Structures are given as structure tokens and as C-alpha cells.
């Protein structure tokens, strides 16, 4: 403080540490795993990964402390979507990254059996977690070099009709 008599003594020192910069995180995900990666942030003492199975991840979400890059989340389930944020941490606080989402593909379905009738075959498979629909691929087995045909967005069980009696059909199923 200053007045006509001069400047006062200095106050006690106040020291503050700012949180580190926000990490820029890259996410790679495929059918059964995801990996988060980020460059080191100057001033960061550690990193936390926050995650959930719905959007809106915050510092109050599930937390994995002392994470390092690259970070491979574990126990992921096929067909689920996971949301992540990484926090760079020091004694000044946390700086959260942008939220990223990893959508994992559903597991491959298992064709369990088929029923046949005149000019039709009904294929059966148990539901796959996270599958919204199924694509059925088929071909005539007795044709050399036959090309698979695709029937999109089928519901199970699925009846394939209009077939040729006496012909052999092959089927494969994909969850979408």
C-alpha cells in the first residue's frame, strides 16, 4: 500500500500452482480393445483416467489413478461403448481432456441350427450383446466359386425363402 509517507512493508507471500495444461488424447479402438495415448504435459505429476459407459464423464466418474500413456483399458465387453477423459494432475489441480468414445464391435454370433422346409431355411442364433441387427451371408455350396449374397438387417430367427429344393446352401452371420 502507498500513501504520502511511502510504501508499506510487503505482505506475506502467497504461492499458487496452476493445474497443468489439458492433455490432448488420441483413442484407438477396434473390435475388442481400446488404447488411450497422450504426450507428456509439462508440470504434470501424474495422470488419471476417468471413464463410464455413458456420455458425460467428469472428475466424479470412475477413476483409474496414476495412469501412463499408452493406456489400455481392461475388462472391456464387446458391443459396449466406453467414454473416457484423461486428467493431467499436479498440486494445482486437474486439467481434463476432451471426452472420447470407444465403440467396440459386437462379438461374432454363433449359428446354432437351422430348420428346413420346402423352398425355405430358417437359421437360428442366440442374441449377441450390443448387436442392433444382423447381416446374413449365403451362397449355393454346389456352385464352384459362388459369390456370397448379403441380406442386411435381419432379425433372428430368420427364414430365407424362395430357395431351390435339392440345392445346398451355406450361411454365415455377422452382428452389427
C-alpha positions as CSV (number, residue, x, y, z in Angstrom):
1,X,0.0,0.0,0.0
2,X,1.2,3.5,-0.7
3,X,0.4,6.9,0.8
4,X,2.2,10.3,1.2
5,X,4.6,8.7,3.8
6,X,5.7,6.0,1.4
7,X,5.2,2.3,0.7
8,X,4.2,-0.3,3.3
9,X,6.1,-3.4,4.1
10,X,5.5,-6.4,1.8
11,X,2.6,-8.7,2.7
12,X,3.2,-12.4,3.4
13,X,4.0,-14.4,0.3
14,X,1.1,-16.2,-1.4
15,X,2.1,-19.1,-3.7
16,X,-0.2,-20.8,-6.1
17,X,0.4,-23.6,-8.6
18,X,-1.7,-23.7,-11.7
19,X,-3.0,-27.0,-12.9
20,X,-1.2,-28.5,-15.9
21,X,-2.4,-27.9,-19.5
22,X,-5.2,-30.1,-20.8
23,X,-3.9,-33.3,-22.3
24,X,-4.6,-34.0,-26.0
25,X,-5.6,-37.6,-26.0
26,X,-5.8,-40.0,-29.0
27,X,-8.1,-43.0,-28.9
28,X,-7.7,-46.2,-31.0
29,X,-10.4,-48.8,-30.7
30,X,-11.3,-51.9,-32.7
31,X,-13.4,-55.0,-32.1
32,X,-12.2,-55.9,-28.6
33,X,-9.9,-53.3,-27.2
34,X,-9.2,-49.6,-26.9
35,X,-5.9,-47.7,-26.2
36,X,-5.6,-44.1,-25.0
37,X,-2.4,-42.2,-25.7
38,X,-1.2,-38.7,-24.9
39,X,2.1,-36.8,-24.9
40,X,3.6,-35.8,-21.6
41,X,2.3,-32.5,-20.2
42,X,4.8,-30.0,-18.7
43,X,4.2,-29.7,-15.0
44,X,2.0,-32.8,-14.7
45,X,2.9,-35.0,-11.8
46,X,0.6,-37.9,-12.7
47,X,-2.4,-38.7,-14.8
48,X,-5.9,-40.1,-14.0
49,X,-8.2,-41.8,-16.5
50,X,-11.9,-41.2,-15.9
51,X,-14.4,-43.4,-17.6
52,X,-18.0,-44.6,-17.8
53,X,-20.4,-46.4,-20.1
54,X,-22.4,-43.3,-20.8
55,X,-21.5,-39.8,-22.1
56,X,-20.8,-37.0,-19.6
57,X,-17.6,-38.3,-18.0
58,X,-16.3,-36.0,-15.2
59,X,-14.0,-36.0,-12.3
60,X,-16.7,-37.8,-10.3
61,X,-16.9,-40.7,-12.8
62,X,-15.0,-44.0,-12.3
63,X,-11.3,-43.2,-11.9
64,X,-8.1,-45.0,-12.6
65,X,-5.2,-43.2,-10.8
66,X,-1.6,-42.9,-11.8
67,X,-2.2,-44.0,-15.4
68,X,0.5,-43.8,-18.0
69,X,0.5,-43.4,-21.8
70,X,-0.3,-45.6,-23.7
71,X,-3.1,-46.8,-21.5
72,X,-5.0,-50.0,-22.4
73,X,-8.3,-50.2,-20.5
74,X,-9.1,-53.7,-19.4
75,X,-12.2,-55.8,-19.0
76,X,-14.0,-54.3,-22.0
77,X,-17.1,-56.0,-23.3
78,X,-17.8,-56.4,-27.0
79,X,-20.7,-54.4,-28.2
80,X,-20.4,-51.7,-25.5
81,X,-19.4,-48.1,-25.9
82,X,-17.0,-46.6,-23.3
83,X,-16.4,-42.9,-22.7
84,X,-13.0,-41.6,-21.4
85,X,-11.4,-38.4,-20.2
86,X,-7.7,-38.1,-19.1
87,X,-6.7,-35.6,-16.4
88,X,-3.2,-34.2,-16.1
89,X,-2.6,-33.7,-12.4
90,X,-0.3,-31.6,-10.1
91,X,-0.7,-29.9,-6.8
92,X,-2.6,-27.1,-8.5
93,X,-5.4,-29.4,-9.6
94,X,-6.5,-31.4,-12.6
95,X,-7.0,-30.5,-16.3
96,X,-9.4,-32.8,-18.0
97,X,-9.1,-33.7,-21.7
98,X,-12.0,-33.7,-24.1
99,X,-14.3,-36.7,-23.8
100,X,-13.6,-39.6,-26.2
101,X,-15.9,-42.6,-27.0
102,X,-14.8,-46.1,-28.0
103,X,-17.5,-48.2,-29.5
104,X,-16.5,-51.8,-29.6
105,X,-17.9,-54.2,-32.2
106,X,-20.2,-57.0,-31.1
107,X,-18.8,-60.5,-30.8
108,X,-19.3,-62.8,-33.8
109,X,-22.7,-64.6,-33.5
110,X,-22.9,-68.4,-33.4
111,X,-25.3,-70.1,-35.8
112,X,-26.7,-72.9,-33.7
113,X,-29.1,-74.7,-36.0
114,X,-31.4,-74.4,-39.0
115,X,-34.8,-75.7,-39.9
116,X,-35.6,-76.7,-43.4
117,X,-38.9,-76.9,-45.3
118,X,-39.9,-76.8,-48.9
119,X,-38.1,-73.9,-50.6
120,X,-37.0,-72.3,-47.3
121,X,-34.5,-72.5,-44.4
122,X,-34.8,-70.8,-41.0
123,X,-31.5,-70.1,-39.3
124,X,-31.2,-69.7,-35.5
125,X,-28.6,-68.0,-33.3
126,X,-28.7,-66.6,-29.8
127,X,-28.7,-62.8,-29.4
128,X,-25.3,-61.1,-29.3
129,X,-24.8,-58.4,-26.6
130,X,-24.7,-55.0,-28.2
131,X,-26.0,-56.1,-31.6
132,X,-28.6,-53.9,-33.2
133,X,-29.1,-56.1,-36.2
134,X,-27.5,-58.9,-38.1
135,X,-26.3,-59.4,-41.7
136,X,-26.8,-62.9,-43.2
137,X,-24.4,-64.0,-45.9
138,X,-25.3,-67.0,-48.0
139,X,-24.3,-68.9,-51.1
140,X,-25.1,-72.1,-53.0
141,X,-22.5,-74.7,-52.0
142,X,-22.7,-76.6,-55.2
143,X,-21.6,-73.7,-57.4
144,X,-17.8,-73.6,-57.8
145,X,-16.6,-70.1,-56.9
146,X,-20.0,-69.0,-55.8
147,X,-20.3,-65.4,-54.5
148,X,-21.9,-64.8,-51.1
149,X,-25.0,-62.8,-51.1
150,X,-25.8,-60.5,-48.3
151,X,-29.2,-59.9,-46.6
152,X,-28.9,-56.8,-44.4
153,X,-30.7,-56.0,-41.1
154,X,-32.2,-59.5,-40.4
155,X,-33.9,-60.4,-37.2
156,X,-33.4,-63.8,-35.6
157,X,-34.5,-66.4,-36.2
158,X,-34.5,-65.6,-39.9
159,X,-36.4,-67.5,-42.6
160,X,-34.7,-67.5,-46.0
161,X,-37.4,-68.3,-48.6
162,X,-37.7,-68.8,-52.3
163,X,-34.9,-71.3,-52.4
164,X,-34.3,-74.2,-54.8
165,X,-35.3,-77.6,-53.5
166,X,-32.4,-80.1,-53.7
167,X,-29.7,-77.3,-53.6
168,X,-27.2,-76.9,-50.7
169,X,-26.9,-73.5,-49.0
170,X,-24.1,-72.2,-46.9
171,X,-24.7,-69.4,-44.3
172,X,-22.6,-67.1,-42.2
173,X,-23.9,-64.4,-39.8
174,X,-22.4,-61.1,-38.6
175,X,-23.6,-58.9,-35.8
176,X,-23.9,-55.2,-36.4
